[in-house]
Amino acid sequence: MLRTAADGAGRAYKRELIDLLDVRPGQTALDVGCGPGTDLPALAERVGPSGAVLGVDRDPAMLAEARLRTDALPMVEIREGDAIALPVEPGTVDRAKIDRVLMHVAEPAEVLAQLHLVTRPGALIGLVEPDWDTLVVDAEDLDTSRAFTRYTTAHAVRNATIGRSLARLAVRAGFTVETVLATTPVFRDFQDADHTLGLGRNTQRAIKDGHIDATRGHRWFAGLSEGPFFASFTLISVVCRKSER
C-alpha cells in the first residue's frame, strides 16, 4: 500500500483539514479508517471533555495501537468496523473525516453514503485522497519514470485517481462542497521516498509484470539513490456539508 509523506507537507494537510472541519467543544467527531490513531488526539483536544471522538478501523493491529495512543483520553472510543458498514448510530456525528482510505475500497460511493447516514444535518465532512497520476520521479530516463507512474496508477492502487473525483462523488452522495484544496508533498530523501512510495517494490513488480524493461528498470532504480533526489505527487482535500434539512 502506498503511503503519503511524513514530512512537513504531509503533516500540514492534516492540520489544515482539522482546522477546516471547525471541530467544536461538545461535538462528536468521527475518524473513518483511523489507523494507529494519529489524528485522534487532535480531534479529542477540539471536542474537549464534553465531546466524543470515534475512531473506526478494521485492522486489529491498528486498533490496538490507536487504543494505546488514546488510553489517557476518555472522550475517545475505538471501534472495529468497516467503512461500508460503519458501527455508528445514524444521525449522531457532527464532524467526520476519512483520509487516504477511499483509494483502497471497492465502492467509494458506498462509504460516502455511510458518512451521509451517520452524520447530523449541517455536519461537516473532510475527505483526503491522492491522485497518483500526478506522481513524478526525477530521473534522466524520463520514459521509465513515466512507466513507473503508469504502473502505479493502473496496477498498484485500486482507485489511484480518486483524489480528483472527490468533489463530484461528494455531490452525488448528497453533500454540498465548500472547500477544495491541493497539497503537494515533496520528497528529497531517497530512502524516505522508497519507503513511502514503494519505489523499489513496485519497480520489481512492474518488471515482473512486463510493464518496465528489466535492464532499464534496475538501472533507473539504482540511479535514484545517487541523488540529488526529487519526487512529488498531489493530495486533494475536500470539505463538504450535509444539508440542514
RAMOZI-V796614 format. One record per backbone hydrogen bond with DSSP energy under -0.5 kcal/mol. CO is the residue of the C=O (numbers start at 0). NH is the residue of the N-H. If there is no record, write none. Layout:
BEGIN
CO	NH
CO	NH
END
This chain:
BEGIN
6	10
7	11
8	12
9	13
10	14
11	15
12	16
13	17
14	18
15	19
16	20
17	21
17	22
18	21
23	26
26	28
26	51
27	93
27	94
28	53
29	31
29	96
30	33
30	55
31	98
33	36
33	37
36	39
36	40
38	42
39	43
40	44
41	45
42	46
43	47
46	25
47	50
51	28
52	54
52	76
53	30
53	55
54	78
55	32
55	33
56	80
57	59
58	62
59	63
60	64
61	65
62	66
63	67
64	68
65	69
67	70
69	72
71	73
72	75
74	52
76	54
78	56
81	84
84	81
85	87
88	91
92	119
93	123
94	29
95	125
96	31
97	99
97	127
100	103
100	104
102	158
106	109
106	110
107	111
108	112
109	113
110	114
111	115
112	116
113	117
114	118
116	90
117	91
117	92
119	122
122	241
123	95
124	239
125	97
126	237
127	99
128	235
129	131
129	162
130	133
130	233
131	134
135	231
139	141
140	144
141	145
142	146
143	147
144	148
145	149
146	150
147	151
148	152
149	153
150	154
150	155
151	156
156	159
158	161
159	131
160	163
161	164
161	165
162	165
164	168
165	169
166	170
167	171
168	172
169	174
170	173
173	242
174	176
175	240
178	238
180	236
182	184
182	234
184	232
186	230
187	189
187	228
188	192
189	193
190	194
191	195
192	196
193	197
195	2
197	201
198	202
199	203
200	204
201	205
202	206
203	207
204	208
205	210
205	211
206	209
212	216
213	217
214	218
215	219
216	220
217	221
218	222
219	223
220	224
222	225
222	226
223	226
229	137
230	186
231	135
233	130
234	182
235	128
236	180
237	126
237	239
238	177
238	178
239	124
240	175
241	121
242	121
END
